[in-house]
Amino acid sequence: MKLYNAQPNKPLPADVEHITASEYLAACARAASNGVEKPALRHIHEELKRLPKTRQRLAFEMLQLAWQTLERGEDPRREAGFAACASGAIESERMPEYIMWLEKIAVRCFELRGQLPTPQGEHGRFTLSLGGMLIALGKVDRARFSAVFEALKSECDAADLNSRRKLLSGIEKFILKSKRQEL
């Protein structure tokens, strides 16, 4: 137990302000596979809280990486998750670009999700990425979220009742609940 709780001898990352998206993702992967790496990731997260410009830069890097991942037909969970959670760090002059990326990635996740069979009772691939993008869009631009959301709903047919339509319904409930909590 003592060894488990001991702090690692490894120094914490010193230059978090200039960390790249790839370096951040590598730190996440190391922390997920080896508990000794978790303090370094916690340190990065603490530093990023006080570095909004770095969070903004990383968000846009993550959005580009998410798109590249989607082009390969893979789910960009970590990239999309970081970008969605960084919505509060996006400056107003960059918000239109951020909104464009959120929409573009959400639509592509929705398309790819529709191409995959999802067993009954499972969420399936692209669920977290799609949800994160839509929730972030709902936070930063309710009108655009509504338009995108309605467009996605209109693409669902009766066969989608148990997969994409159900997923959209859950996201809609979450957005409405968060809207009520803001009031």
Legacy VTK file of the C-alpha trace (Angstrom):
# vtk DataFile Version 3.0
C-alpha trace
ASCII
DATASET POLYDATA
POINTS 183 float
0.000 0.000 0.000
2.852 2.347 0.841
4.455 1.795 -2.579
1.123 2.335 -4.321
0.644 5.738 -2.685
4.256 6.863 -3.052
4.908 9.823 -5.329
6.885 8.985 -8.457
10.476 10.124 -8.791
9.677 11.436 -12.228
9.659 15.245 -12.558
6.388 16.910 -13.524
6.132 18.487 -16.987
7.655 21.958 -16.805
6.436 23.687 -19.966
2.697 22.983 -20.056
2.059 26.298 -21.795
3.648 24.940 -24.982
2.328 21.376 -24.818
0.962 20.064 -28.111
-2.231 18.100 -28.569
-0.183 15.003 -29.396
1.872 15.404 -26.222
-1.287 15.862 -24.171
-2.869 12.742 -25.682
0.332 10.782 -25.033
0.258 11.889 -21.375
-3.382 10.719 -21.156
-2.489 7.351 -22.652
0.460 6.908 -20.273
-1.688 7.819 -17.252
-4.396 5.374 -18.340
-1.937 2.503 -18.664
0.353 3.282 -15.731
-0.813 4.849 -12.470
2.653 6.290 -11.831
1.972 8.707 -14.701
-1.257 10.096 -13.192
0.411 12.873 -11.151
1.952 14.258 -14.344
-1.467 14.362 -16.028
-3.046 15.970 -12.953
-0.272 18.587 -13.047
-0.986 19.271 -16.727
-4.712 19.683 -15.962
-3.994 22.072 -13.085
-1.685 24.152 -15.246
-4.204 24.251 -18.094
-6.834 25.688 -15.723
-4.709 28.803 -15.390
-3.711 28.943 -19.081
-6.878 29.694 -21.116
-4.949 30.636 -24.272
-3.173 27.280 -24.154
-6.523 25.495 -23.661
-7.912 27.375 -26.650
-4.914 26.474 -28.827
-5.149 22.839 -27.743
-8.894 22.788 -28.428
-8.331 23.785 -32.045
-5.489 21.284 -32.406
-7.774 18.604 -30.968
-10.575 19.527 -33.355
-8.219 19.061 -36.299
-6.978 15.743 -34.892
-10.581 14.657 -34.302
-11.401 15.367 -37.929
-8.370 13.395 -39.126
-9.434 10.501 -36.897
-12.961 10.628 -38.338
-11.545 10.598 -41.871
-9.989 7.237 -40.993
-13.401 6.034 -39.785
-12.293 5.939 -36.141
-13.896 7.451 -33.044
-12.036 10.557 -31.792
-13.192 10.263 -28.165
-10.265 11.922 -26.395
-9.752 14.625 -28.988
-13.444 15.491 -29.175
-13.798 15.310 -25.399
-11.004 17.798 -24.779
-12.270 20.172 -27.474
-15.821 20.054 -26.109
-14.708 20.669 -22.518
-12.586 23.651 -23.582
-15.567 25.689 -24.784
-15.147 28.180 -21.936
-11.628 29.046 -23.104
-12.623 30.002 -26.660
-12.326 33.735 -27.292
-15.238 35.473 -29.013
-13.318 36.195 -32.227
-12.568 32.465 -32.630
-16.066 31.296 -31.652
-17.435 31.076 -35.249
-14.553 28.759 -36.203
-15.097 26.692 -33.050
-18.831 26.382 -33.786
-18.092 25.335 -37.377
-15.790 22.547 -36.121
-18.298 21.354 -33.512
-21.017 21.128 -36.139
-18.814 19.478 -38.746
-17.557 16.815 -36.335
-21.012 16.164 -34.848
-22.541 15.627 -38.292
-19.735 13.283 -39.335
-19.993 11.283 -36.098
-23.732 10.980 -36.686
-23.166 9.760 -40.262
-20.546 7.208 -39.221
-22.706 6.020 -36.333
-25.532 5.389 -38.786
-23.285 3.154 -40.880
-22.560 0.781 -37.992
-24.858 -1.816 -36.494
-25.455 -1.113 -32.805
-26.564 -4.093 -30.705
-29.665 -3.523 -28.593
-28.819 -1.848 -25.280
-25.367 -0.614 -26.346
-24.327 2.952 -27.017
-21.936 2.111 -29.837
-19.017 3.932 -31.362
-19.087 7.700 -31.886
-21.640 8.182 -29.094
-19.367 10.124 -26.735
-17.837 12.188 -29.519
-21.224 13.054 -31.005
-22.694 13.842 -27.609
-19.739 15.990 -26.588
-19.841 18.021 -29.776
-23.595 18.616 -29.537
-23.494 19.487 -25.850
-20.652 21.967 -26.424
-22.572 23.431 -29.364
-25.637 23.786 -27.151
-23.578 25.685 -24.579
-21.984 28.152 -26.993
-24.766 28.689 -29.560
-28.272 27.476 -28.751
-29.705 28.585 -32.094
-27.067 26.745 -34.108
-27.454 23.696 -31.861
-31.221 23.685 -32.516
-30.713 23.892 -36.279
-28.118 21.117 -36.351
-30.124 18.994 -33.957
-33.291 19.263 -36.049
-31.329 18.423 -39.201
-29.908 15.308 -37.550
-33.329 14.256 -36.273
-34.781 14.614 -39.754
-32.174 12.137 -41.061
-33.455 9.420 -38.735
-35.948 6.993 -40.151
-38.067 4.350 -38.469
-35.173 1.887 -38.561
-33.119 4.352 -36.505
-35.617 4.313 -33.657
-33.412 2.222 -31.387
-30.049 3.804 -32.186
-29.454 7.320 -33.483
-32.901 8.687 -32.660
-32.657 7.311 -29.116
-29.198 8.832 -28.750
-30.431 12.236 -29.943
-33.329 12.047 -27.522
-30.910 11.476 -24.634
-28.735 14.407 -25.716
-31.794 16.632 -26.044
-32.915 15.731 -22.507
-29.434 16.510 -21.185
-29.359 19.912 -22.927
-32.840 20.800 -21.669
-31.912 19.756 -18.138
-28.747 21.863 -18.211
-30.734 24.821 -19.568
-33.158 24.565 -16.634
-30.248 24.410 -14.168
-28.789 27.626 -15.650
-32.027 29.496 -14.930
LINES 1 184
183 0 1 2 3 4 5 6 7 8 9 10 11 12 13 14 15 16 17 18 19 20 21 22 23 24 25 26 27 28 29 30 31 32 33 34 35 36 37 38 39 40 41 42 43 44 45 46 47 48 49 50 51 52 53 54 55 56 57 58 59 60 61 62 63 64 65 66 67 68 69 70 71 72 73 74 75 76 77 78 79 80 81 82 83 84 85 86 87 88 89 90 91 92 93 94 95 96 97 98 99 100 101 102 103 104 105 106 107 108 109 110 111 112 113 114 115 116 117 118 119 120 121 122 123 124 125 126 127 128 129 130 131 132 133 134 135 136 137 138 139 140 141 142 143 144 145 146 147 148 149 150 151 152 153 154 155 156 157 158 159 160 161 162 163 164 165 166 167 168 169 170 171 172 173 174 175 176 177 178 179 180 181 182
